[in-house]
């Protein structure tokens, strides 16, 4: 499958050096790149790259800046890549080949590494290790949504069919007014809408490297639990949920009441409780101590040890060995380290 049939949308915001390294990473590919940049200042290096369309929407809401470039997506497939991440072109090609052969799948992705840039090295650890070859392949949209309770990774960065992507984001806007704008709602909306539209598969391949950065946008966004319960966000949450309910009704022979019941049951209890008893004791102890920084560090270290042990030698998780794809990513990280 030719990568000229794939558009990568990079939603950039106030990280020009990371945007520059990502654009350099993609500069030798045939991917079509659209940058939607809500940074305070315009990106000064856009003219250096031949395969991108750069659009500056200073301080624009995430969903609105995506909505404004929907008409520019001309390829049959599209995906997001955050400006601080890398999604592997070779993996994109394999995912598209899978989607070409499986028309009942609306989206697909692969396995992720998480990396952290340190003074002397770049540390990689596996990401979302509970999602090995996860296949949400139920025939009914309601069944796929129910299965999503067990999914530990978002499908936000999946390769997606463009027709579905455009419909999904067009419904976020009424005229020029957003129906909702919270980033957590936007991600949940993306996940639910895609699963209503079709199946999703996690293929056993190295798909992306995601940078771990303290103080990211989601850490400053109003948490979902507040948006879903506070009176001041009532209209925003209602708009978000009604779009999903109506979409489910339009795709399955189900009443509005049953669709609403299902959507809200999953939103209220998004995933089953798979926390290990030892981890739960640790969490409860640290909660009583009241040291969130220590809690995060201990949980991170525990996950790292477990993840490296489970994925040792797996080609889709090249943490402790080199692959051409990983080496290329490391080159660009080091260049802007």
Secondary structure, 3 states (H helix, E strand, C coil): CCHHHEEEEEEECCCHHHHHHHHHHHCCCCCEEEEEECCCCCCCCHHHCCCEEEEECCCCCHHHHHHCCHHHCCCCEEEECCCCEEECHHHHHHHHHHHHHCCCEEEEEEEEEEEEECCCCEEEEEECHHHCCCEECCCCHHHHHHHHHHCCCCCCCCEEEHHHHHHHHHCCEECCEECCCCHHHHHHHHHHHHHHHCEEEEEEEEEEEEECCCCCHHHHCCCHHHHCCCHHHHHHHHHHHHHHHHHHHHHCCCCHHHHHHHHHHHHHCCCCCCCCHHHHHHHHHHHHHCCHHHHHHHHHHHHHHHHHHHCCCCCCCCCCCCCHHHHHHHHHHHHCC
